[in-house]
């Protein structure tokens, strides 16, 4: 994490505004998918009949 913070200006220069926007949107999509997976796994453990 500290390395990423130190490299942030370089990464920002390489990607530019559009690249940063794209990476932000992709990370948000990945986080949303992980959240859905966690909820689905929790429901499967709570209600085993849903597990199939």
C-alpha positions as CSV (number, residue, x, y, z in Angstrom):
1,X,0.0,0.0,0.0
2,X,2.8,2.4,0.9
3,X,4.5,1.6,-2.4
4,X,1.3,2.4,-4.3
5,X,0.9,5.7,-2.5
6,X,4.5,6.6,-3.3
7,X,4.0,5.6,-7.0
8,X,0.6,7.4,-7.3
9,X,2.0,10.5,-9.2
10,X,3.8,8.2,-11.7
11,X,0.7,6.0,-12.2
12,X,-1.5,9.1,-12.6
13,X,0.9,10.4,-15.2
14,X,0.9,7.1,-17.1
15,X,-2.9,6.5,-17.1
16,X,-4.2,10.0,-17.3
17,X,-7.6,11.1,-16.3
18,X,-9.5,8.7,-18.5
19,X,-7.3,5.7,-17.5
20,X,-7.9,6.5,-13.8
21,X,-11.6,6.7,-14.4
22,X,-11.6,3.3,-16.2
23,X,-9.6,1.7,-13.4
24,X,-11.9,3.2,-10.8
25,X,-15.0,1.8,-12.5
26,X,-13.4,-1.6,-13.0
27,X,-12.4,-1.8,-9.3
28,X,-15.9,-0.8,-8.3
29,X,-17.4,-3.5,-10.5
30,X,-15.0,-6.1,-9.0
31,X,-15.9,-5.0,-5.5
32,X,-19.7,-5.2,-6.3
33,X,-19.2,-8.7,-7.7
34,X,-17.3,-9.8,-4.6
35,X,-20.1,-8.3,-2.4
36,X,-22.8,-10.3,-4.3
37,X,-20.7,-13.5,-4.0
38,X,-20.3,-12.9,-0.2
39,X,-24.1,-12.4,0.2
40,X,-24.9,-15.5,-1.9
41,X,-22.5,-17.6,0.1
42,X,-24.0,-16.4,3.3
43,X,-27.5,-17.2,2.1
44,X,-26.4,-20.6,1.1
45,X,-25.0,-21.3,4.5
46,X,-28.0,-19.8,6.2
47,X,-30.5,-21.7,4.0
48,X,-28.8,-25.0,2.8
49,X,-31.8,-25.8,0.6
50,X,-30.7,-22.9,-1.7
51,X,-27.3,-24.5,-2.3
52,X,-28.7,-27.0,-4.8
